[in-house]
């Protein structure tokens, strides 16, 4: 395998591992409740509390039960203040963390100008610093999800290899 092929493979593995990290993070939030309750959920909880306190008629209890079943079958996991719009900062993060590495990997196959080698080299150094900061953040928050920590360490390891490959490529005339 040539050095350029190793670089492309590292960019691809880096992107795939980060996609896996995001998927695991979102699945954890969906399945284990790491999300902000919706306004409807809060209304249901307060309605249930009021009903239990005042012992209202069974008709109201049936409505609450039906509402609870509907929420269980179709949960709302969006943040209250999101307005169902993705924040611009998340779009920019996705660009820098997922899209740009794919572009760098693809362009590395066909383009080998000195300035491009330097840009990818510097980017990969900044990226590994971000990776280690994120690992530190997960550990300091007392993350019980060791799978995420291992995956993030794997991402950092791939990134270190990428830096080594890019440094060799940069030194080639």
Phi, psi and omega per residue, in radians:
X1 nan 2.289 3.141
X2 -1.316 2.883 3.131
X3 -1.059 -0.740 3.125
X4 -1.109 -0.671 3.105
X5 -1.146 -0.671 3.086
X6 -1.108 -0.689 3.122
X7 -1.115 -0.811 3.129
X8 -1.075 -0.781 3.128
X9 -1.072 -0.720 3.128
X10 -1.113 -0.759 3.092
X11 -1.049 -0.749 -3.125
X12 -1.160 -0.802 3.116
X13 -1.103 -0.661 3.097
X14 -1.041 -0.833 -3.139
X15 -1.144 -0.754 3.134
X16 -1.113 -0.718 3.136
X17 -1.150 -0.660 3.102
X18 -1.204 -0.626 3.041
X19 -1.092 -0.756 3.105
X20 -1.070 -0.713 3.107
X21 -1.046 -0.812 -3.137
X22 -1.148 -0.691 3.119
X23 -1.107 -0.822 3.135
X24 -1.077 -0.716 3.134
X25 -1.089 -0.778 -3.141
X26 -1.225 -0.672 3.099
X27 -1.108 -0.680 3.094
X28 -1.071 -0.756 3.133
X29 -1.124 -0.697 -3.113
X30 -1.227 -0.844 -3.011
X31 -1.444 -0.443 -3.045
X32 -2.092 0.254 2.934
X33 1.337 0.445 3.074
X34 -1.451 0.979 -3.141
X35 -2.433 2.851 3.107
X36 -1.392 2.214 3.136
X37 -1.083 2.557 -3.138
X38 -1.357 2.908 3.099
X39 -1.071 -0.682 3.133
X40 -1.076 -0.716 3.131
X41 -1.102 -0.776 3.128
X42 -1.097 -0.680 3.099
X43 -1.117 -0.720 3.133
X44 -1.113 -0.738 -3.141
X45 -1.113 -0.776 -3.139
X46 -1.208 -0.601 3.086
X47 -1.133 -0.725 3.112
X48 -1.098 -0.720 3.142
X49 -1.108 -0.779 3.120
X50 -1.070 -0.719 -3.121
X51 -1.135 -0.755 3.141
X52 -1.130 -0.628 -3.117
X53 -1.269 -0.724 -3.017
X54 -1.746 -0.093 -3.128
X55 0.884 0.973 3.112
X56 -1.176 3.035 -3.073
X57 -1.144 2.801 -3.031
X58 -1.156 -0.414 3.123
X59 -1.044 -0.786 3.116
X60 -1.124 -0.662 3.119
X61 -1.111 -0.667 3.131
X62 -1.133 -0.695 3.114
X63 -1.087 -0.740 3.116
X64 -1.115 -0.744 3.137
X65 -1.083 -0.782 3.108
X66 -1.088 -0.695 3.126
X67 -1.129 -0.704 3.126
X68 -1.122 -0.716 3.104
X69 -1.113 -0.701 3.117
X70 -1.094 -0.753 -3.134
X71 -1.154 -0.674 -3.141
X72 -1.118 -0.668 -3.125
X73 -1.406 -0.419 -3.117
X74 -2.455 1.261 -3.050
X75 -1.237 2.568 3.083
X76 -1.781 1.914 -3.096
X77 -1.898 0.202 3.114
X78 -1.332 2.639 3.092
X79 -1.228 2.549 -3.090
X80 -0.975 -0.829 -3.023
X81 -1.610 0.216 -3.059
X82 -1.323 -0.490 -3.075
X83 1.085 0.392 -3.111
X84 1.003 0.433 3.100
X85 -2.017 2.376 3.078
X86 -1.328 2.291 -3.140
X87 -1.167 2.558 -3.128
X88 -1.046 -0.621 -3.137
X89 -1.086 -0.596 3.089
X90 -1.228 -0.641 3.093
X91 -1.120 -0.735 3.126
X92 -1.159 -0.733 3.095
X93 -1.030 -0.810 3.121
X94 -1.069 -0.654 3.102
X95 -1.068 -0.865 -3.081
X96 -1.295 -0.556 -3.041
X97 -1.603 -0.560 -3.066
X98 -1.991 -0.821 -3.019
X99 -1.341 -0.840 -3.102
X100 -1.039 -0.770 3.067
X101 -1.037 -0.640 3.085
X102 -1.138 -0.736 3.108
X103 -1.102 -0.801 3.114
X104 -1.034 -0.745 3.133
X105 -1.070 -0.806 -3.120
X106 -1.158 -0.832 -3.100
X107 -1.133 -0.543 3.131
X108 -1.063 -0.427 3.104
X109 -1.181 -0.580 -2.958
X110 -2.037 -0.194 -2.975
X111 -2.311 2.293 -3.110
X112 -2.453 0.691 3.077
X113 -1.235 2.637 -3.080
X114 -1.021 -0.750 -3.115
X115 -1.127 -0.630 3.115
X116 -1.172 -0.709 3.099
X117 -1.067 -0.725 3.128
X118 -1.160 -0.758 -3.139
X119 -1.062 -0.814 -3.132
X120 -1.167 -0.629 3.120
X121 -1.123 -0.857 3.133
X122 -1.118 -0.744 3.118
X123 -1.039 -0.754 -3.112
X124 -1.160 -0.576 3.072
X125 -1.168 -0.804 3.096
X126 -1.083 -0.655 -3.116
X127 -1.162 -0.705 3.128
X128 -1.189 -0.588 3.061
X129 -1.109 -0.727 3.066
X130 -1.084 -0.739 3.121
X131 -1.032 -0.860 -3.121
X132 -1.162 -0.617 3.070
X133 -1.096 -0.705 3.141
X134 -1.198 -0.676 3.065
X135 -1.077 -0.814 3.111
X136 -1.048 -0.696 3.110
X137 -1.089 -0.796 3.139
X138 -1.074 -0.761 -3.118
X139 -1.206 -0.763 -3.109
X140 -1.171 -0.466 3.102
X141 -1.387 0.004 3.138
X142 1.252 0.656 -3.114
X143 -1.048 2.153 3.081
X144 -1.477 -0.156 -3.104
X145 -1.522 1.497 -3.112
X146 -1.142 -0.403 3.106
X147 -1.071 -0.753 3.133
X148 -1.129 -0.744 -3.129
X149 -1.109 -0.774 3.118
X150 -1.098 -0.752 3.130
X151 -1.100 -0.729 3.126
X152 -1.169 -0.623 3.053
X153 -1.160 -0.637 3.067
X154 -1.089 -0.758 3.098
X155 -1.043 -0.781 3.127
X156 -1.106 -0.679 3.099
X157 -1.100 -0.767 3.080
X158 -1.048 -0.734 -3.118
X159 -1.133 -0.645 3.089
X160 -1.121 -0.771 3.069
X161 -1.042 -0.725 3.121
X162 -1.051 -0.738 3.109
X163 -1.062 -0.758 3.115
X164 -1.070 -0.820 -3.141
X165 -1.096 -0.781 -3.129
X166 -1.150 -0.622 3.105
X167 -1.135 -0.743 3.077
X168 -1.090 -0.769 -3.113
X169 -1.115 -0.687 -3.141
X170 -1.090 -0.619 -3.096
X171 -1.389 -0.284 3.109
X172 -1.314 2.358 -3.099
X173 -1.175 nan nan
